[in-house]
Amino acid sequence: MDIFQKAQEQFLSVAKKLDLSASIIDELKEPHRVLKFQIPVKVGSTKKIFYGFRSQHNNALGPYKGGIRFSPLVSESEVKSLSMWMTWKCALADLPLGGGKGGVIVDPFKLTREELEALSRGYVREIFPIIGSNKDIPAPDVNTNSQIMAWMSDEYNKLYGKEDWAVFTGKPIELNGLEGRKEATGFGGVVVLEELAKFYGLEPKKTTIAIQGFGNVGYHFALFAAERGFKVVAVSEKDGGIYVEEGINPELVLKCKEEKGEIAGCYCVGSVCDARLGREITNKELFTLDIDILVPAAIENVITEQNADKIKAKYIIEMANGPISEEGERILCQKGKICVPDILSNSGGVIGSYFEWIQAKENRKLKKEEVFEGIKEKITKSFRKMVELSKNKKLSFRDAAYEIAISKVAQAIE
Ligand code: NAD
């Protein structure tokens, strides 16, 4: 099923239960606006045309908010669904923000630094008329980072004719960036993990976790989970991963990955690779491990009808956006698995972005501890509201979270 169709069906099934009016359904089932444009960039000695998108789903609660991804897999459909999920995510976190998302179809790893800068600046020139610190506030996403946000902010400020540092979030610390933004999404995920553990009586040191994706989100999730005593026994990336029964040390694995360029073999101590210490696993295998909690933190649609029935973990914390397909979800539900939805689990990132936005608007500087405290407070509150509604109305966590978010947006529209 097309990813936007999936997002629409999720929305429509909740909208029906909430008895929303036809006009609200019409407004929310599509983005307010989707911009598609060409970005010409000189690559080597020739001019190449890249396609970019910005989808603005809804701004009833506040300015559109959402990241920009650079990937060959970007599509109009993907950007539209991600912008809709941002609307629900911001509403659930009780932020005065709406939903947006952007992307460019490109493999950024094939561009030089100069070409990447030209592409980033070209993207901003196209979306300049529709963004602004009270209109639409972009951020980094897959394959975009604080350097790209710095180029984008600079291009915006040039076109605007004065400086406004509240238009982009995820900027470098030196350019009005936020202390703790880098860790925010993974940290928020671990707030969810701790709440889940408390609710189901899971003891951290006996709770085993496997994480797909060891990028910004996966690494920080692993780091904070291990710090709180949970046993992260497996991590994987695109080309495979590692399983260590005793639990990995995320900092050492990251160091090893940076030295080797991949995480395969990162269970070895010095030059000694002892199978008792760990082993290599495939990405596929990670999903079938006999563990307690599975954390997809890489890309969408990785749990489908192909592998859902092989998952042994009882709990799934969605850190990537949309990692479970419609059919995958049906199988998981039949098997009694408990899934914490992405719109809650990975909302630490947008909550961090909200603090960065406020910081620039109010010209002040927040400390990392204040940021973490704010994220913890908001996510804990949302988690408890979701659990309560789920118990009262006998809903899955996903349906409960969606009901809270969608009714909030609908009320704002009304
Ligand atoms: P990233 O680019 O830093 O890391 C992505 C990781 O996924 C890498 O380890 C990569 O090797 C792995 N990966 C890519 N393709 C894979 C595949 N086919 N199989 C297995 N692993 C694969 O990205 P990130 O910022 O960590 O984001 C990860 C996910 O979290 C995305 O879905 C993103 O939309 C979502 N997310 C990120 C943030 C944030 O603040 N960064 C916030 C909310 C949601």
Residues whose N, C-alpha, C, O or C-beta is under 5 A from the ligand:
A	BS01	NAD	D141 V142 N143 T185 G213 F214 G215 N216 V217 G218 S236 E237 K238 N283 A297 A298 I299 M319 A320 N321 N346 G349
